[in-house]
Amino acid sequence: MTGPEIALYALGVVIFLAAIFVSIALHELGHLYFAKKFGCRVSQYMVGFGPTVWSRKKGETEYGIKLVPLGGYVKIIGMFPPETDREQQISRGEQVPAADPSDTAAAPAHQDAHSDVRVVAGAATPDAPLTLRKSNTGLFAQMVSQTRAAEFELVEPWDADRLFYKLPAPKKILVMLAGPGVNIALAFLCFLCVYGIYGVHSVEPTGRPAVSVVSDCVIPQDAKRTACQDSDQVSPARAAGLQPNDLVVSFNGQPVASWSQLSDLIHANGSSVAVMEVERDGKLVKLQAAHSIAMPRDLDGEGPGQTATVGFLGVEPESREVVTRHGPVYTLERMGEMTGHAVSSIVQLPARVYNIAQAIFGQGERAQDGPMSVIGGSRLAGEVAASTRPGLDIGGKAALLGLVVGSFNLFIGVFNLIPLLPLDGGHIAGSAFEGTRRWLAQRLRRPDPGHVNVARQLPVAYVIGFAMLSMSLVLMVGDIVVPLKSGL
């Protein structure tokens, strides 16, 4: 690439990364806004992961940016309902002394892998016989217990009425839905700007019987190529001397008024001689093709595989670029289609990532319609900005970048709605279940079933988190080793 192309490539990468950074920040801001609006205490608002690059505390919330801008989080106090007596005391705002690690009642318990008996850590004595108790034990159970303990260490006595889990189910759903909702709204704005300002560009025939392209040869319909070979027959149009910009006035003595009429006459002519009169540079020129060629042609509207043998000259009609600008309804329709593709991509994500892993090790080619990481998106944005493709002006490049950013936001929004922790959808599903269960209990005049303990999903969350991290690493390596080909 030349110097200017390198500069444009870098600009495209910077624009894309900045857009993703802003998307992440606004996603977390959605959670933050509604959590604070409903009275919850938010201790941290962070964009990125890893070491903190910058932070500042304003009020009771620490705002900051971390080193790796591949995500973010908002720390809302009291995400999980209490389970132990100590946690219940904390959630009520009671002063509770810190747990003493030497206290057997607070010490971690041990559970045999094949036993359902939970034993308090510590040896039994004659005066103090072995006692049994119910507690969180086992590898995953201890991880859940530790997570819950860390959660309640942040709860202060004055937080009793500000804990997230105490919110009504609709408010909890709104807090968690706000994040992916922001991403979907950003995607809508990106697509609306593209479709409403730049518009949808299409090439359509003008309808005049004017020739724009004359084929050099006849390529068989089943040949998967576009370039001519020495063995290919010269097209009848080329042999007759037709040239681009010729306006066909008559065909076999019949006056021609439109391209559709000319096309019908060519098809009906079969392999017979074609005599044409064309207007060229203001003069009438008579041309003759010794013969046209009868070729199979797909019949529109007749079903797949239905063909007929028709005449063929090897010409394409005059066309023009048509720009159609659309509004919100069209944008929503396209987003509906893209959402369907996003859901399908999520379902197929493990298989698609496996395909990329195979391609990394040279076991096949990477599918060009597969997923990509932020690295792949950055590369694509750079290629769009630096492209010298004819017809791709500044407006076209801006529109393509808008589509890329919008697509990323739509995918992030849809992905976060998967009803499993650690994604937002896990909390949404738990809150929806809680609200439904309480509503049914009220209708059936039964006791309040209480809060749903979404913390029980944490073992699944650890597995899913590990899977997400693994797939992200594969995608990033794949975008470096076997990048997608944009064709720009």
Secondary structure, 3 states (H helix, E strand, C coil): CCHHHHHHHHHHHHHHHHHHHHHHHHHHHHHHHHHHHCCCCEEEEEEEEEEEEEEEEECCEEEEEEEEEEEEEEEECCCCCCCCHHHHHHHCCCCCCCCCCCCCCCCCCECCCCCCCCECCCCCCCCCCCCECCCCCCHHHHHHHHHHHHHHHCCCHHHCCCCHHHCCHHHHHHHHHHHHHHHHHHHHHHHHHHHHHHCEEEEEECCCCEEEEECCEECCCCCCCCCCCCCCEECHHHHHCCCCCCEEEEECCEECCCHHHHHHHHHHHCCCCEEEEEEECCEEEEEEECCCEEEEEECCCCCCCCEEEEEECCEEECEEEEEECCCHHHHHHHHHHHHHHHHHHHHCHHHHHHHHHHHHCCCCCCCCCCCCCHHHHHHHHHHHHHCCCCCCCHHHHHHHHHHHHHHHHHHHHHHCCCCCCCCHHHHHHHHHHHHHHHHHHHHCCCCCCCCCCHHHHHHHHHHHHHHHHHHHHHHHHHHHHCCCCCCC
